[in-house]
Amino acid sequence: MIRATIITALLFLLPASGTTAAALEDGIWVMVGQNLRATRAYYYDQRIPQPAGYSDYISYDVGAAYADNAPDAPKKYLGNDALLSSTNWGSGKQCVDCLLREDNFKPSVINIGMYLAGPANKKGELCRAEPHCNLNKIARGDYDHLLTELALWLNRIDAQVLLRIGYEFDGAWNNYDPTQYKKAFKHIHRYLHHEGVDNVDYVFHSAGYASRDTLIAYFPEPDESSERYVDWIGYSYFNLDPNAPGKHELALARELGVKAFIGEAAPHSGDCADQIDIATEPAQAIEWIDQFFVHIEKNRDVIGAIAYINADWSDVSYSPMWTEQSDQGCNGYFSQSNSRLNDNHAVAQHWSKKISQPGFINRQP
């Protein structure tokens, strides 16, 4: 009964149909990431249309140490890490602003994943529902100086931003507490609004397989401060089955009258023991692309943007964190994966043909 009441309230407060992201025209916006090497490789591959924008990440795990195997270790997180300068905490060199300083990069939209998990204890277990958790520190204003820095940057760039606050909020690898998550999400939204930021759409982004109950448990519902905190429903897509990811996320987007955003997508079977390497398994990669676009076509009424990950996850010298990273219930879920389109001509051409179809929005003039 409580969950039904929340949904009824949301439907009353939100638009009945159409996108809330007024700054982005109708269509499916194409983005690429998720580190500097991956993004540049995609942009400069003449076989593929340049995307409308790119993906990158920033971290708020203030004071935590980089993993021992991170290329830039020993080092500690300062907050807004990778916003203004490049750093490699283990997933490849990250830097949101760096590409804006290069002549070839004039994005219409930037997809930013905002990492809010931690800190971890000595056993490596991430904080959950404790006063010292990063989520709680954000909610009570401890990191407002960092949000001020973020707001200053947002106010000076000429691009729309899809801000995925605490992306994959339901993933066990993040260990977010629902109550703390909602408070932190709302505080970030309110603070940036107070600072005059008007080029951000706020994304509620799951790992792709959340139940309806889970989505409602984490959802930042309207209150006296704002009639809407969420502009897009996002989810990750790492599966060969086009019916597996996003089932309840897409349903919620339709109910709320907002667009859905596939905020992370890369070829993967969905089975940790059967990963896809574009360079050596082009047929399986092409099958994944075909099924991915089946998923898109089936949900074209609500999907408004996609973000492809053009990375060789298995490169241990550049992105060692994926060798043992726990994801989707498996350690090393991406350890043998390679979704770098540049590594196979047939796969790159196949992807290019798909995103060149009418309705997909690549680089704007």
C-alpha positions as CSV (number, residue, x, y, z in Angstrom):
1,M,0.0,0.0,0.0
2,I,2.8,2.4,0.8
3,R,4.6,1.7,-2.4
4,A,1.4,2.2,-4.4
5,T,0.9,5.5,-2.7
6,I,4.4,6.7,-3.6
7,I,3.9,5.8,-7.2
8,T,0.5,7.6,-7.3
9,A,2.1,10.7,-5.9
10,L,5.0,10.5,-8.4
11,L,2.5,10.2,-11.3
12,F,0.6,13.2,-10.1
13,L,3.7,15.4,-9.8
14,L,5.5,14.3,-13.0
15,P,4.6,15.0,-16.6
16,A,2.3,12.4,-18.1
17,S,4.5,11.8,-21.2
18,G,7.5,13.0,-23.0
19,T,11.1,13.7,-21.9
20,T,11.9,15.9,-18.9
21,A,15.3,16.5,-20.5
22,A,14.1,19.5,-22.5
23,A,17.6,20.5,-23.5
24,L,18.1,17.3,-25.5
25,E,16.0,16.9,-28.6
26,D,14.0,13.7,-29.2
27,G,16.0,10.8,-30.5
28,I,18.6,8.4,-29.0
29,W,21.8,10.2,-28.0
30,V,25.0,8.2,-28.5
31,M,27.9,8.5,-26.1
32,V,31.1,6.7,-25.6
33,G,33.6,6.1,-22.7
34,Q,34.6,5.1,-20.2
35,N,38.2,6.3,-19.9
36,L,40.4,8.7,-21.9
37,R,42.0,6.0,-24.1
38,A,38.7,4.4,-24.9
39,T,37.0,7.6,-25.7
40,R,39.8,9.0,-27.9
41,A,40.1,5.7,-29.8
42,Y,36.4,5.8,-30.7
43,Y,36.4,9.5,-31.6
44,Y,39.4,9.1,-34.0
45,D,38.2,5.9,-35.7
46,Q,37.0,7.1,-39.1
47,R,34.8,4.0,-39.6
48,I,32.5,5.2,-36.8
49,P,30.4,8.4,-36.6
50,Q,31.7,10.6,-33.8
51,P,29.4,10.5,-30.9
52,A,27.3,13.2,-29.4
53,G,29.3,13.1,-26.2
54,Y,31.4,11.0,-23.9
55,S,31.3,9.2,-20.5
56,D,33.6,9.6,-17.5
57,Y,33.7,9.4,-13.7
58,I,34.4,11.4,-10.6
59,S,34.9,10.0,-7.1
60,Y,33.8,11.3,-3.6
61,D,35.6,8.6,-1.6
62,V,37.5,11.3,0.2
63,G,40.6,10.1,2.1
64,A,40.6,6.6,0.8
65,A,43.8,5.1,-0.6
66,Y,44.0,4.0,-4.2
67,A,44.3,0.2,-4.6
68,D,47.8,-1.1,-4.4
69,N,47.7,-2.2,-8.1
70,A,46.4,1.2,-9.4
71,P,48.8,2.8,-11.8
72,D,48.8,6.1,-9.9
73,A,49.2,4.5,-6.4
74,P,50.2,5.3,-3.8
75,K,47.7,8.1,-3.7
76,K,44.5,9.1,-1.8
77,Y,41.2,10.4,-3.2
78,L,40.6,14.1,-2.6
79,G,37.0,14.4,-3.9
80,N,36.0,15.4,-7.4
81,D,38.9,13.2,-8.5
82,A,39.1,13.1,-12.3
83,L,36.9,16.1,-12.7
84,L,39.7,18.6,-13.7
85,S,42.8,16.5,-14.0
86,S,43.6,13.0,-15.1
87,T,44.2,10.2,-12.7
88,N,44.2,6.4,-12.9
89,W,42.7,4.6,-9.8
90,G,42.7,1.3,-11.7
91,S,40.1,1.7,-14.5
92,G,42.3,3.6,-16.9
93,K,43.0,7.3,-17.0
94,Q,39.9,9.3,-16.1
95,C,39.3,13.0,-16.7
96,V,36.0,14.7,-17.4
97,D,37.4,18.2,-18.3
98,C,40.5,17.1,-20.2
99,L,38.7,16.3,-23.4
100,L,37.0,19.7,-23.4
101,R,40.4,21.2,-23.8
102,E,41.1,19.2,-27.0
103,D,40.1,20.7,-30.3
104,N,38.3,17.6,-31.5
105,F,36.0,17.3,-28.6
106,K,32.9,19.5,-28.7
107,P,30.3,17.3,-26.9
108,S,26.6,18.2,-26.8
109,V,26.2,15.9,-23.7
110,I,28.5,14.5,-21.1
111,N,27.7,11.3,-19.1
112,I,29.2,11.6,-15.6
113,G,29.2,8.7,-13.1
114,M,29.4,10.1,-9.6
115,Y,31.0,7.5,-7.2
116,L,29.7,7.9,-3.6
117,A,30.5,4.5,-2.0
118,G,32.8,3.9,0.9
119,P,34.9,4.3,2.8
120,A,36.1,0.7,3.2
121,N,37.2,-0.8,6.5
122,K,40.5,-2.7,6.9
123,K,38.8,-5.9,5.6
124,G,37.8,-4.1,2.4
125,E,34.1,-4.0,3.3
126,L,32.4,-0.8,2.2
127,C,30.6,1.4,4.7
128,R,26.8,1.0,4.9
129,A,24.3,2.9,7.0
130,E,26.9,4.4,9.3
131,P,27.5,8.0,10.2
132,H,31.0,8.0,8.6
133,C,29.7,6.7,5.2
134,N,30.3,9.0,2.3
135,L,26.6,9.1,1.5
136,N,25.9,10.5,5.0
137,K,28.7,13.0,4.8
138,I,27.3,14.3,1.6
139,A,23.7,14.5,3.0
140,R,24.8,16.5,6.0
141,G,26.9,19.0,4.0
142,D,30.4,17.8,4.8
143,Y,31.3,17.8,1.1
144,D,29.6,21.0,0.1
145,H,32.9,22.6,-0.8
146,L,33.3,19.8,-3.3
147,L,29.8,20.4,-4.7
148,T,30.7,24.1,-5.0
149,E,33.7,23.1,-7.1
150,L,31.5,20.8,-9.2
151,A,28.9,23.6,-9.7
152,L,31.5,26.1,-10.8
153,W,32.7,23.7,-13.5
154,L,29.1,22.8,-14.6
155,N,28.3,26.5,-14.9
156,R,31.2,27.3,-17.2
157,I,30.9,24.4,-19.7
158,D,28.8,24.4,-22.9
159,A,27.2,21.0,-22.7
160,Q,24.3,19.2,-21.1
161,V,25.3,16.7,-18.4
162,L,23.6,13.5,-17.5
163,L,24.7,13.1,-13.8
164,R,24.4,9.5,-12.6
165,I,24.4,10.1,-8.8
166,G,25.7,7.0,-7.1
167,Y,25.4,4.9,-10.3
168,E,24.4,1.2,-9.9
169,F,23.0,2.1,-6.5
170,D,21.6,-1.4,-6.1
171,G,24.9,-3.2,-6.8
172,A,26.2,-5.2,-3.9
173,W,29.7,-3.9,-4.9
174,N,28.6,-0.4,-3.9
175,N,26.8,-1.4,-0.7
176,Y,24.6,1.7,-0.6
177,D,22.0,2.1,2.1
178,P,18.6,3.2,0.6
179,T,17.9,5.9,3.2
180,Q,21.4,7.4,3.0
181,Y,21.3,7.2,-0.8
182,K,18.1,9.1,-1.1
183,K,19.3,11.8,1.3
184,A,22.6,12.2,-0.6
185,F,20.9,12.3,-4.0
186,K,18.4,15.0,-2.8
187,H,21.2,17.1,-1.2
188,I,23.3,17.1,-4.4
189,H,20.2,18.0,-6.5
190,R,19.2,20.9,-4.1
191,Y,22.8,22.2,-3.7
192,L,23.5,22.3,-7.5
193,H,20.2,24.0,-8.1
194,H,21.0,26.6,-5.4
195,E,24.3,27.2,-7.1
196,G,22.5,28.1,-10.3
197,V,23.3,25.0,-12.3
198,D,20.8,24.5,-15.1
199,N,22.5,22.2,-17.5
200,V,22.2,19.0,-15.5
201,D,19.7,16.1,-15.8
202,Y,19.7,13.9,-12.8
203,V,19.9,10.1,-13.5
204,F,18.6,7.4,-11.2
205,H,20.8,4.5,-12.5
206,S,20.5,0.9,-11.4
207,A,22.8,-2.1,-12.3
208,G,20.1,-3.3,-14.7
209,Y,18.3,-6.0,-12.8
210,A,16.6,-4.2,-10.0
211,S,13.2,-5.5,-8.8
212,R,10.4,-3.0,-8.6
213,D,10.6,-3.0,-4.8
214,T,14.3,-2.2,-4.9
215,L,13.7,0.7,-7.3
216,I,11.0,2.2,-5.0
217,A,13.2,1.6,-1.9
218,Y,16.0,3.8,-3.4
219,F,13.9,6.3,-5.4
220,P,14.3,9.9,-4.3
221,E,10.6,10.8,-4.1
222,P,9.3,14.3,-4.3
223,D,9.0,16.4,-1.2
224,E,8.4,20.0,-0.1
225,S,11.7,21.1,-1.6
226,S,11.2,19.7,-5.1
227,E,8.4,18.2,-7.1
228,R,11.0,16.1,-9.0
229,Y,14.5,14.9,-8.3
230,V,14.9,12.4,-11.1
231,D,14.9,13.3,-14.8
232,W,16.0,10.0,-16.3
233,I,15.8,6.3,-15.3
234,G,19.2,4.7,-16.1
235,Y,20.5,1.2,-16.1
236,S,23.5,-0.8,-17.2
237,Y,23.5,-3.4,-20.0
238,F,25.9,-6.3,-20.0
239,N,23.9,-9.3,-21.4
240,L,23.2,-11.2,-24.6
241,D,19.5,-11.5,-23.7
242,P,17.7,-8.4,-24.8
243,N,14.9,-9.1,-22.4
244,A,17.0,-9.4,-19.2
245,P,18.3,-5.9,-18.4
246,G,16.1,-2.9,-17.6
247,K,12.8,-4.7,-17.3
248,H,11.5,-2.8,-14.2
249,E,13.6,0.3,-14.9
250,L,11.9,0.8,-18.3
251,A,8.5,0.2,-16.7
252,L,9.2,2.8,-14.1
253,A,10.4,5.3,-16.7
254,R,7.1,4.8,-18.6
255,E,5.0,5.3,-15.5
256,L,6.8,8.5,-14.6
257,G,6.8,9.9,-18.1
258,V,10.6,10.3,-18.2
259,K,13.2,8.9,-20.6
260,A,15.4,5.9,-20.0
261,F,19.2,6.0,-20.3
262,I,21.4,3.0,-20.9
263,G,24.3,4.6,-19.0
264,E,26.8,1.8,-19.4
265,A,26.8,-0.9,-22.2
266,A,29.4,-3.3,-23.5
267,P,29.4,-6.7,-25.2
268,H,29.0,-9.4,-22.5
269,S,27.2,-12.7,-22.4
270,G,26.0,-12.1,-18.9
271,D,28.0,-15.2,-17.8
272,C,31.2,-14.5,-15.9
273,A,32.7,-17.7,-17.5
274,D,31.8,-16.7,-21.0
275,Q,33.1,-13.1,-21.6
276,I,33.4,-11.5,-25.0
277,D,36.6,-10.3,-26.6
278,I,35.9,-8.3,-29.8
279,A,39.4,-9.0,-31.2
280,T,39.1,-12.8,-31.0
281,E,35.3,-13.4,-30.9
282,P,33.8,-11.1,-33.5
283,A,30.8,-13.3,-34.2
284,Q,29.7,-13.2,-30.6
285,A,30.3,-9.5,-30.5
286,I,28.2,-8.9,-33.6
287,E,25.5,-11.1,-32.0
288,W,25.6,-8.9,-28.9
289,I,25.2,-5.8,-31.0
290,D,22.2,-7.2,-32.8
291,Q,20.5,-8.2,-29.6
292,F,21.4,-4.8,-28.0
293,F,19.6,-3.1,-30.8
294,V,16.6,-5.5,-30.5
295,H,16.4,-4.2,-27.0
296,I,16.6,-0.6,-28.1
297,E,14.0,-1.0,-30.9
298,K,11.6,-2.8,-28.5
299,N,11.8,0.2,-26.1
300,R,12.3,3.0,-28.5
301,D,9.3,4.8,-27.1
302,V,11.2,5.5,-23.9
303,I,15.0,5.1,-24.4
304,G,16.6,8.5,-25.0
305,A,20.3,7.9,-24.7
306,I,22.9,5.1,-24.7
307,A,26.6,5.1,-23.6
308,Y,28.9,2.5,-25.1
309,I,32.1,1.4,-23.3
310,N,34.9,1.2,-25.9
311,A,37.5,-0.4,-23.6
312,D,39.8,-3.3,-23.4
313,W,38.9,-4.4,-19.8
314,S,41.5,-7.1,-19.9
315,D,44.5,-4.7,-20.2
316,V,46.0,-5.2,-16.7
317,S,48.7,-2.5,-17.2
318,Y,46.1,0.2,-18.0
319,S,43.0,-0.9,-16.1
320,P,44.0,-3.5,-13.5
321,M,41.0,-3.1,-11.3
322,W,38.9,-5.4,-13.5
323,T,41.0,-8.5,-12.8
324,E,39.2,-9.1,-9.6
325,Q,36.5,-6.4,-9.4
326,S,33.3,-7.9,-8.0
327,D,30.4,-7.1,-10.4
328,Q,27.1,-8.8,-11.2
329,G,27.8,-11.4,-8.5
330,C,31.1,-12.4,-9.8
331,N,34.8,-11.6,-9.2
332,G,36.5,-10.6,-12.4
333,Y,33.2,-10.2,-14.4
334,F,35.1,-8.1,-17.0
335,S,38.6,-9.6,-16.5
336,Q,38.6,-11.3,-20.0
337,S,36.4,-8.7,-21.7
338,N,37.3,-6.5,-24.6
339,S,34.7,-4.1,-26.0
340,R,37.1,-1.9,-28.0
341,L,35.5,-1.6,-31.4
342,N,38.8,-0.5,-32.9
343,D,40.1,-4.0,-32.5
344,N,38.0,-5.6,-35.2
345,H,37.0,-4.1,-38.6
346,A,33.8,-6.1,-39.1
347,V,32.5,-5.4,-35.6
348,A,33.3,-1.7,-35.9
349,Q,31.4,-1.5,-39.2
350,H,28.5,-3.4,-37.8
351,W,28.2,-1.0,-34.9
352,S,28.6,2.0,-37.2
353,K,25.7,0.8,-39.4
354,K,23.4,0.4,-36.4
355,I,24.1,3.9,-34.9
356,S,23.9,5.5,-38.3
357,Q,20.2,4.6,-38.6
358,P,17.5,7.4,-38.4
359,G,16.7,8.4,-34.9
360,F,20.2,8.0,-33.5
361,I,22.0,11.3,-32.6
362,N,25.7,11.4,-33.1
363,R,28.0,14.4,-33.1
364,Q,26.2,17.7,-33.7
365,P,27.5,20.3,-36.2
